[in-house]
Amino acid sequence: MDIKKSVSIIIPNYNGRHLLEEYLPYTITAIETADTTFEIIIVDDCSTDDSVAFIKAVYPEFTLIINAENKGFSYTCNRGIEASQYELIFLLNSDVKLTPDYFEHQWKYFTR
């Protein structure tokens, strides 16, 4: 039985360009290894670094939402959730290093 679900990965960001550069490749590897339908949504909370330019240049295939003013973590996460389109919502801080098989171990929790 295939218990994989589609996943919307939502990453809130505030001045985290260096974190995105370091950790986002691990997230991409993990979700591609999961072999499921997914989207990555990055919500920028009015960063003053070059996060937005970095995302646009390196990851143009991801959905990028930009807050017009700094609204905080909860607001930023909720904007990503509102834009999501898949079965599961996965909120992920920008400084998390997922293992390649991360999602393989999660599917069992969604069988009910």
C-alpha positions, 0 to 999 in steps of 0.5 A, spaced: 500 500 500 502 506 498 501 511 503 505 517 501 501 524 501 503 530 497 506 535 501 507 543 501 513 545 505 513 552 508 519 555 510 518 562 513 525 566 512 527 573 515 534 575 513 536 567 513 539 567 506 546 564 509 541 558 512 537 557 505 544 557 502 546 551 506 540 547 508 535 548 503 539 543 498 538 538 504 530 539 504 530 538 496 534 532 496 529 529 502 523 531 498 525 528 491 528 522 495 521 521 497 518 521 490 512 524 491 508 530 489 510 537 493 511 544 492 516 548 496 513 555 499 518 560 502 515 566 505 520 572 506 518 576 512 521 583 510 528 581 510 533 586 509 539 581 507 539 579 500 534 573 501 529 575 496 534 576 490 538 569 492 531 565 492 529 568 485 536 567 482 537 560 485 530 557 486 525 560 481 521 554 481 519 555 488 513 559 490 516 566 494 511 570 498 514 576 500 511 580 506 510 588 505 512 589 512 515 584 518 509 581 521 513 575 525 513 568 525 506 566 526 503 571 520 509 568 516 507 561 517 500 562 516 501 566 509 504 560 507 499 555 509 494 559 505 498 559 499 499 551 499 495 546 495 497 539 497 495 534 502 500 535 508 503 542 510 510 541 513 512 547 516 520 547 516 525 552 519 530 554 515 536 552 519 534 544 519 538 539 515 533 533 513 536 527 512 535 524 505 530 518 507 527 523 512 520 523 509 520 515 508 520 515 516 514 519 516 509 516 512 506 511 517 504 517 521 499 518 516 495 512 515 489 514 519 
